Amino acid sequence: MRNIAVFGAGYIGLVTGACLAELGHTVVVRDIQPERVAALRRGEVPIYEPGLGELMKANADRLSFSLEAGEALEHAEVAYVCVDTPPTPSGDADLSRVWSVIEDLKTAPRLAAVVMKSTVPVGTGDQVRAALDAAGLDHLGYASNPEFTAEGRAVRDFMNPDRIVVGASDPATAHLISDLHKGVAGPVETMSIASAEMVKLASNALLATKITFINEIAAVCEATGADVEEVAAAVGMDHRLGPHFLKAGLGYGGSCFPKDSRALRAMAFNTGLPIQLLTTVIEVNDLQPRRAIARLKEELGGLRGRRIALLGLTFKAGTDDMREAPSTIIASRLVSEGAELTGWDPMAHLRDEAPWNRLERAETVIEAVAGCDAAVIVTEWPMLTEVDWASAASTMRTPFLFDGRNLLDPQLLQKCGFTYMSVGRATVRPE
């Protein structure tokens, strides 16, 4: 068992720290936000992630939190870098927080290895290695160990991964990082640091491409009368393709796909090798929620003065994360068109700023749709399948539902009295 310092108490840092403690290691998580560290010390989890709170509580004797880098590094043998790398105006990753951590590591007395879990451009490892060597820390091993956890199932993904990718500066460091994961049910893939850095970016770019591809097919289905759900189901049965991420909807969001796709595109541009396919993926995804608004506007004959309910606000179900959520674009466009907004979501934390300061939040779906001209399913929360939609229709000024996630059965909604529009499927109207 090892003493480990984790820098960053966000999604990746907390999940990494808690799971490493579950594996038997002693972990100190360091963050620079006093209120976050204070909450964690009280046993409060600042993010919603299923199973994380229970894991942290069960391993409280091996998991602690600190504001001080020196305290986190005092006994640490391995340091994990889990800070965020937000996009700059040019689309490149902002590595200022990464470099701040690297600077802190120069005073660590017992450190044997540095592990980069933050998503960074290819070539960052070489730069970090050079900085460590210049500081007289050439004895420290360096590894890239990218994360492949999805919000809403991050703990499960860490403990039961498809693969553990380790790009290391030397065989001993690769063995050390692999050894840290004993007890994790997944194969270890060892490679160069640059390859490991590229795996994360390439994986997210390919997943984003699959989402965008099926959304483009959905648009063609709408124009031709085909049903995208039937098409996707049959396409996904091909063992060469698989069914994952072939779900038409309002596009991808969250902290990874948008940022990582733009970062990979910027990196390619900077090398003079633009990835045209990825540029199209990003453009189509940006268009997807706007297409939904255009269809809604056409159906209602205009949006000014219309009361619209947004059902689900987070970027996906199972999380409270609003980063890059399609709901933000949809709400902003509706407000700019003069619509009035109500909204429902079981987890979303909304800031008191545009467009959310123009939205009236409801406790239930029925309350949200009452008196509305239309409702839009933005997030695929499972509880939406349990709503009494006949009762919901009776409370609406116009029983019209745009299902942006193809969550519901068109025939059921038709029987409930709705005009039901979805993505890549024919619109159904009350008989």
PyMOL commands that set and color helices and strands:
alter all, ss='L'
color gray80, all
select helices_A, chain A and resi 11-22+34-41+52-58+69-73+96-105+124-134+154-159+171-180+193-224+228-236+257-270+276-300+326-336+356-358+365-369+382-386+389-395+410-415
alter helices_A, ss='H'
color red, helices_A
select strands_A, chain A and resi 3-7+26-30+63-66+78-81+113-116+141-144+164-168+188-191+307-311+340-344+359-361+374-377+400-403+419-422
alter strands_A, ss='S'
color yellow, strands_A
deselect
rebuild
show_as cartoon
